[in-house]
């Protein structure tokens, strides 16, 4: 009896594991499109190399005595020039003939900025010290957007061009799942990869600044406190989410064109908006459509953050902190939800085209 039971137990089929077609479809997109992670890493490498040149370049060699990594050069209206370093710049700013105006030039880690009307304030110096981090994040975000645009424009067209769609459609994966995986790449995968690369790049920049301080190339590392790190991560995460939602209609439009156009996808993507803008300009003398199209590519900064005042812009470097976040303005903006609806319609159209359009 026991032998029979053992035989039946051994012959019992093992339970099948779920295939998770969406997960494997996303993995397929990452495997086939290596630019998703290669492009951010390449941009980060260029940024780190440029930062190294700025820190240890000829004008930052240890042979030149520097009492501080921050140098302030003041030019008086009467032609006199005063060069100060560190905290001494505050006292030197009050020197000079009465009624004369001053111009302060602050240099930090290879970057420089000129301020009118006196020495740089502590807030301006803090923004100057954080400028390498902000530049790295901004460049990587722009690179992410470019990669996402080209990916959306070619992903559905390429699988028809090389006839691989015939193989993928033979698998038990629906068109909805396949297009969903393609849409998740620019909406989630690329922002997540870019977020990690930005954080790693900033860590490398901070480490290089520490090394340059030890070797004498710079007397002060880049400012980076635990509070500034947490605030920067929160601002970066909020900015990526709002920028992705704001540009989602462009991604949806490019996916739709990629599923429809047999060739010349780039021309089909830009000609309709340009034609409509030109017709409006000729017929009504306005540029509302052009402004709408172009605004979708600016990242939605004005829609998601507090608009900088003219006074703050004149002060020098604009500081984007937690207090500049304005999620209420972003959520209450009807253009945001109209864009989401348009992106959803384009996504549905891309699914329909992949299902019924001739693969040839």
GIPE-V956937 format. One line per field, one symbol per residue. phi: phi as a letter, one per 30 degrees, with the letter a starting at -180 (. if undefined). psi: psi as a letter, one per 20 degrees, with the letter a starting at -180 (. if undefined). burial: 1 if it has 24 or more other ideal C-beta (glycine too) atoms within 12 Angstrom, else 0. A space follows every 50 residues. Layout:
phi->???
psi->???
burial->???
//
This chain:
phi->.ddddddddddddddddddhddddddddddddbddecddddddddddddd dddddcdddbdddcdbdadccccccdddjdbbcbbidddddddddjddid cbbccccahicbbcbcikdddedddddddddedddddddddddddddddd dddcdddddddcidddddddddbdddddddddddeddbddeddddddddd dddddddddddddddjdbcbdddaceddddddddddddddddddddceed dddddddddcddaidddddcdedddddddddddcicbdddddddddccii dddcbddddddddddkddccbddddbdddddddddddddddddddddddd dddddcdddd
psi->ghhhhhghhhipqqppqphmhgghhghghhginiihhgghhgghgggggh hghhgjahjkqiippoiqioppppoqhjiqppprqbiihghhhirrqpiq qqppoppoliqqqppqjarprhhhhghhhighggggggghhghgggghgh ghhighhhhhgjjihhghiiqlprhggghghhhhghhggghgghgghggh ghggggghhgghghijhqiprqporhghggghhggggghgghhghhjhhg ggghgghhigphrlhgghhhggghgghggggggijrkggghgghhiijik ghhirppprhghhhidppooahiipmhghghiohhghhhgggghghghhh ggghhiqpi.
burial->00000000000000000000000011011100101110111011001101 11011100010000010111111100000001011000100110010000 01111111111010100111000111111111111111111111111111 11111111110000100100001010111111111111111111111111 11011101100110001111111100010011101111111111111111 11111111111000100011001000000000000000000010111011 10111000000000111111100111100100001100110111011011 1011001010
//
